[in-house]
Amino acid sequence: MIHSALLTDFYALTMAQGYWKNNMNKRAIFEVFFRRQPFGGGFSIFAGLGPLLDTIRDFSFSDDDLAYLESLKFFEKPFLNYLRDFHFTGSLWAMDEGTVIFPQEPLIRLSGNLIECQIAEGMLLNIINFQSLIATKTARVWLATGKGSVMEFGLRRAQGPDGAMSASRAAFIGGAAGTSNVLAGKEYGIPVLGTMAHSWIMAYPSEEEAFQAYADIYPEFPVFLIDTYDTLKSGTRNAIKVGKRVVERGKNFGVRLDSGDMHYLSVQVRKLLDDAGFPNAKISVSNDLDESIIETLTNTGAPIDSWGVGTRMVTGGDESAFTGVYKLTAREDASGKLIPTIKFSDNPEKTTNPGLKQVWRLKDSQGMAVADILGLEESPSGPDTLEQGSRYIFWHPSADYRHFYHTLEGSAEPLLKLRLDKGSLVSPQPSLEEIRRHTKAELELFDNSYKRLLNPHVYKVSVTEKLRQLKLNLIKDYLGDL
């Protein structure tokens, strides 16, 4: 884990020095949100909070860090002395890790002095964006298997050691049953999985001898890689020969396909195994799989029991980045009053939602999620409240003419919770297994129409009347000053 506060963008430090010189270091509120769902999907998974909390609590500048900054000839000595005692002293609110999330809603809210919040930006987005991308990709893969057994095999294709470790953690949150990454197993407690490579078979005089040697060493549940030479004529038949001896000892075995037409081969292999009297033998597949390929295989009835997914899961595949951004939404003025701020844009979806906000997840009487609502926790007329039985009008966050009415029959659950207060944890962090279980429970709250791979239904994310009016007033004030 990197704790150096140099894990930031250079402009964050140049701005920080400017704030310091101009005595602009009062309280500020920043929020993290994202603008669009990756993969053309209908949902994302929030991940990376644990590493973020571990990092930000120890985020500081070492003597070597400060010596490097001094060597740049860009920062004044008094400012570097200020950074010598730098650490995060503010508060951090965030959704539970593993929560299903949607565009425009705050995932994290940072409250602290302007300098510390500004310096934290790059590090925070680096952690949250990548892990949320991979957790989302894995959840899509897991759903495509019919909530089956997914193994993360991405170490060798991940973007370096840091990328591999982060991806293994995030993939487990998203639904992977385990990882091939042994270091991730040690560090995070993720189950480690794997069988053999083609080199194992090639190292022996014959395929049958290779399988037998493996079964002798690992007799509990050997899985034989059957496509080194010829999947049907050689690999499967030798697996059956050795598998018979395994079953005679009261154990079971499996086979793995790593190339070829997965549907055709899995059907043929299943038939050969069944005809040989091994209906309980398992079939695992790998080879550049992603959710689209897996969905096609499952929809066409391919008899596959488990899935090894690597490259396209730990890199994001056809989506290289999560679109999380970090924006100032309120600042304290000279009198100590909190002033809402807004970034105005010609693109309505890029005009930010101002103020100190909460996100409520509305659920119906059956406990299913129906909409997420952004409202104000602080405003001149008091905070937004949502009461059961009351009828509300909610507005689209960027298209002002779109709205809907809703009578709250179920619950309204606040999603942002206090995690750090004055730079310290307020409660113990959940285990990775608990986060993984939370992800699966979250996905059950949403209708399948939101989880379709192709053309998913768009989940409602709306704002309260108070937040809408605040936003419109700030836009009006901005335009009036031009």
N, C-alpha and C positions, 0 to 999 in steps of 0.2 A: 504494500500500500504506500503510495506517494503522499507525503505530508508537507512537502515544500510548497510554500505559497507562490513559488515561481511557476507553478502549474496554473498559469493565468495568461491572458493575452496581454501583449505589451501595452496596448492602448488603455487597459484597465489601470496600469501603473502610472501612465502619463496623466490620466484623468485624476487618479488618486492624489498625485502630487499637486495638481491644480486645485482640487478641493481643499487640500491641506493648506496651501498658500493663501487661499481666499477664505479660510475659516468656514468652509462649507462642510461641516461634518455632523449635522444633526440627524435625527432619526429619519430613515427612509424605508419604504415598503417596496419590495420587488416580488414579482410572481413569475413562476415558470408555467408555461402552457404550450400547446402545440397547435398547428394550424390545419393539418389534414391527416387523415388516417393513412398509414403506410400500406403498401401492397393492394391498394384499391379496396381495402377491407372496410368492415363496419364497426370495428372495435380495436382497441390497443390494450396492452397490459403495462401498468406502471411498475418499473423495476429499477433497482440501483439505490434505493433509499438507505439500506444498511451500510454499504460502502461509503455513501455520501456522509452519513452521520459520523462514521469512524474517521473520515478524512477531515471534515470541517472542524471537529473538536481539537485536532492537533495541527491545524493549518497555521504555519508560522514561517518566519525567515531565519535560517541559520546564519552563522557568521560567514560561511562560504557563500551563501546566497547574496548577502549584502555586499560582500567583496566583489562579486560578479556584477551586481547592479552598479556599484561605484565605478567599475572599469568601463562601463558604457559611456561615462562622461555625460550623462543625461539627467541624473538625479542629484539634488543638492544634499549635502551632508546632514543638515538638520532633518530633512525628510527621511533619510535612511536611518537616522537615530530613532525617529518615530516608528519606523517599521520594525526596529529591533524588538520592540515589545508587542508587536502585532499578534493578535489572536481573535477569534470570533467570540464576541460577547453578547450577541443578540439572541433572538428567538427564531425558531424554525417550525412552521406548521406544514404538515404534509398529509396526503392520503396514505392509507395503509399500503404497503408494498404488496403487489399482486392484485390491486384493484383494477377493474375494467374501466378504461378512461376514454374520453372523447375530446375532439377539438374545442378550443376556446376556453375550457375550464381550468382554473388554477390547480396545478398538481402539488405545488410547493409555494409557500409564502415565507419570505425572509424579512425579518424586521430587525434592524440594527443601525449603527451609524453608516452614513453614506459610503465611507471609504471601505469598510470591511465588507459591505454587501457588494460593492463594485468589484473588489478583488476576487471575491468568491465565484463570480459569474462563469468564467471559463471552465474551472474545475467542476463545478456543479453540472453544467450542461454536458460536459464530456462523459461523466459517469451516468447520468440519467438517460441521455439520448441513446447511447449504445445499448445499455442493458434493456431499456424499454423496447428497442427495435428487436432484439434477439428473443426476448420473452414473448413478444407478440408473434413473431415468426413461428416460434415453437408451439404456441397455443393453436395457431392455425394448422400446423402439421398434426398436432395431437387430435384436434377435432376431425381432421380429414381421415384419420385412421379409425374413426368411430370410437374415440377415447381409448385407443389401444395402447400397446407397449411401444414407446419410442425411445431409442437409444441415441445419445448424442455422440457422434464419432468425428468431431470436427477439428481436433487438435492440429493435425498436420496441414490443414488448409486455412486456419485462422490467421488473423492479421497480427502475427507476432505473439510472444508469450503473454503480454498483458491482455491482448484481445482474446486469446484462448481461455485464460482464466475467467475473465468477465463473461465470455460467452457461455462457458460451462455453468456458471452460477445462474445466469439469466435463463438458460435453456431449462434448467431444473425447475425454476419458478414457473416457466411456461408450460410444463407438463412432461418433460423428459423423465424417464424412469431412472436414468443413470448416465454416466459419461465414461468415455475411454481415457480421459485425462486423469492420470493418477494423482498429480499434484492437486488438482481441483478436489479430488476425493479426500485427500488429506486435509486441505485447508478448509473446505466447506462441509465435509461430512456427506458428500454425494456418493451414492453407490457406484462403484467402478465396475464396468462391464467390458467384455471382449472375448474373442475366441482365438482365432489363428489367422495368419496371413498366408498368401500363396507361397511365400518363401518356406514356410514349414513343410508343405507338401513337396516342394521342389528339392528340399534338402535330404529327402529320403529316397531310397532306390525305387519305391513304388508308392502310389497313392494309398493303397490299402495299408501298407506298412506305416505310413504317416498317420493315418486315421487311428490305427490300432495303438501306436505309441502314445498318441494324445489321449485316447480313452483309458489307457493303462495309468497315465499320470493323473488325469482328471476324470475319475470314474463317475462322479455324481450326475453330471448332465453335460456330456461332451457335445459340442456343436461343430459339425464338419463343413468346411468350405468346399463346395462341390463343383466349382467352375474352373479349376486350374487347367484341366485338359479338355474334357468333354462332359458337360453337365449331366446329360441323360445316359449316355453309353458307358461312362466311366465313373464320374463323381457320385451320382446317386446310387449306383449299384454297389460301389465300394462302401459307401456309407451304410447301406442296408446290411452288407456282410458284417461289418464291425458293429453296427447297431444291434444286430441280433445277439451278439455276445454281451453287449451292454444290458439289453432287456433281460437276458437270462440271469443276470446278476441282480435283477429287481430294480433297475434304474431306467431312465428314459434318455433319449438323445434328440438332437435336432440337426438341421442342415441350414446352410446359408448360401444364398445366391448373390453374386456381386457383379453380374454382367448379363447381357442378353435381354430378350423379351420377357420381362418379369411376369406378365400375365400368362403367356403360353407356358413358360418353364415352370412356374409355380403350380399350374394345373397338372402338368405332366408329372412333376415330382410328387405331388400329392397322390396321384393315381398309383405311381410305382410304390410309394410307401404303404398306401392302403392295401394294395394287392399283395404286398409282402407280409401283411399282418401287423403293421405299425400305424394304426390310425391316430395314436397319441403323439407320434413324432412331430416335432415343431418345424415350421419353415420360417426362416428369417431372411430379409432381403436388405440390400444396400445398393449403392451405385448412383450418386448424384440425384437423390430423390428430393422432391419438394412437395408442398401440399397439393399442387395441381396433379402431379403424377400419382400421388398416393390416392387422391380422391377418385381418379379414373380407375385405378386398380381395385379399390374397395367397391365402387359402384358396379363394376363388371364382375364382381364375385371372385376375385383372385384369392385363393386360400392361403393367405399370409398371416402369420401369427405375431410377428414383431418386425420393427422397422429400424434400421440403422441409418440415421440421417446426419450428414456432416457438412460439407461445403456450403450448401445453400441455406442451411439453418444458422451456422455460426457467423456467417458474413452478411446475412440479410438477403442473399441471393440477388434478385432483381431490384431491390430497394437498398441503397447504400447508406442511408442515414434517416434518423428520426428527426422530425421537424420542430423539436422543442426550442423555445425562445425564452428570453429572460427580460422582463420589462419593468420599469419603474412605474408604480401605480399610485403612490402617495408619498409626500415628503412633509417634514415638519418645517414650519416657517419660523421667523425670528421670535415670534411670541409663543412658540411651542404648540401651535395649532396644526393639526394634520390636514394638509391640502391635497385633494385628489389630483392626479396628473393623467394626461392622456397623450398618446402618440397618434396624431392625425395623419390620414393617408388618403390619396385619391382612390385607392383600392379599399372598399368598405370593410373587407375581411381583415385588413391589416390595421384598421383603426382599433386601438386597444380599449378594453373595458376598465374604467378608472376606479380608484378607491380600494378600501380594505374590504375584501370579499370572503364569503363562505360559499361552498357548493353543497347543495342539498340533493340527495337522490330520492326522488319520489317513487313510492311503491304502491301497487294496488292492494286490494283487500286480500289477494292471494300471495302477496309478498314478492310479486314480479316487478322489476324495474320498468318504469314508464317514461321517465324524463329526468334530466339533471337540471337544476336551477341555480343560477348565479345570483346572489343577493348581497346587499351591503351589511357589514357588521358594524360600521360606523357611518352615520349621516346626520345632518342637522335635525331631521325629523325622527331620529331614532333608528335602530337597526331593523332590518327586515325580519319578520317572523312568519312562520307557516304553521297554521293551526288546523287540526283535523276537523273535517266537516265544512270548512270555509271554501269559498269559490274565488279563484284568482285568475287574473289575466297574465300570461307570460309572453315575452317578446323574443323574436329571433335576435341573436347577439350582433348581427351585422346587417341584416335586411330588415329595416325598420317597419315595413308594411306587413310583415308576417308575424302572426301571433296565434295563440290558442288559449281557450278557457279550460280550467281544470278545477274540479272539486276534490279536495284532498280526502280520500276515503281510507287510504292506508297510512303509511308512515312517511316522514320526511327526515332522512338520516343525514346529518352533517358529515361530510367526508374529510375535511381538513381538521387535523388534530395536532395539538401541541406536542412536539418531539424534543426540542431543545429550549431551555429557558436560561437566559444569561450564559449561554454557551455550554450548558450542561444537560445531559440526558434527564428527562423527567420520568422515564420508566424503562425497564429492560426491553431490549429488542427481541422480537420473535425469532425462533429458529428458522432455518431455510425450509425445513419440512413444513413448518406451520405456515410459512408464506406460500409454499406450493399448494397446500390444502386450501388456503384462502383464494388463490387464483381459480381453482376448480369450482369452489362454492360460488364465487362471483359469476363465473360463466353460466352457472345454472340459473341465475337471476334474469337472464335475458332470453327473449324469444329467439328461436332458431333463425328467424328472418334476418336478425342483426348479425348472425354468425356465418351466413353464406359466404363462400369464397367469391362468387361471381354476382355482381349487382346486389349487394346486401341492402336491406332496408336502412334508412338513415334514422338514427336515434335522436330524439329531441334534446337539444341543449339550448336553454332559453335563459332570459334575464328577467328579474322582477321589474315592476313599474318604477320603483325608486331608482334602481340602477339605470334603467333606460332614460329616465328624465335627467339624471346626473350627466350621463354621456351626451345627450342632446344639448344640454345647457353648455357643457364645455366646448362642444363643437361649434355652437352658436357664438360663444365668446371668442373662440379662435378665429372664426371667419369674420367676425365683426372687427377684429384688430387688423385685418389685411387691407 
